[in-house]
Amino acid sequence: MDKKKSILALSEHDENKELEFELEYLRSLTFEERLDMMRKKSREMLSQMVKLGYRKPFEIVKRS
């Protein structure tokens, strides 16, 4: 399957056109490609949180 590469060029800001463009792109991806993209973004966000010091250290919860 040959996927065309697209660039959205607008003369002025149009949120609806941007959203349609993003949804069309996501519809063109296979399920596996979307999962890979989601996993990559999750790893990226986690590493960024660790780098900025927002990740909590491992905690041991004691039940009473």
N, C-alpha and C positions, 0 to 999 in steps of 0.2 A: 504494500500500500504506500503510494507516494504522497507524502504530506507537503502541502505548500506552506512556506513560511510567510507569515503576514505581519505587517506593522500597521497599527492603528494611527492614522494621522488626521487630527481634527484641527480646524481653524480656531475653534473655541471649545471650552470645557462642556462636555455632554455626558453626564453620568450614565444615562440609559444606553447610549451607544457603546460606552466602555464596558458596561455590564454584558451587553449582547456579544461583544467581541470576546470577552473572557469565557462566556458560556459556550460559544461556538468552538473556541479552542479546546475547552475541556471535553466537549462532545466528540471531537476528532480523535481523542486519545483512547487507547484500549484500557480495559480495567486494570491490567498489570502496570501499565504506564502511570495511571493515576495513583495506584498503591505505591509505586516506587517514588513518585513525586511527594506523596504524603509522608513516607518514611524519611526521605531526605530532608524535608522541611522540619520534621519533628527532631531529627538529630541536630540540625542547624540551630533550632530554637533552644534545645537543651544545652548545647555547647555554649551558646551565647549567655544563657542564664548562669551557668557555672562560671564563665569568664567574668561576669558582672557581679557575682557573689550573691545571687538570689536563690540559689538552690539550698534547701535545708539539708544538713547532714543526716545520716541515718540515725533513726531514733529507735530505742527499744521501749515498747509500751508494756507496762506491768499491769496485769489484771489483778483486781482485788476481789 
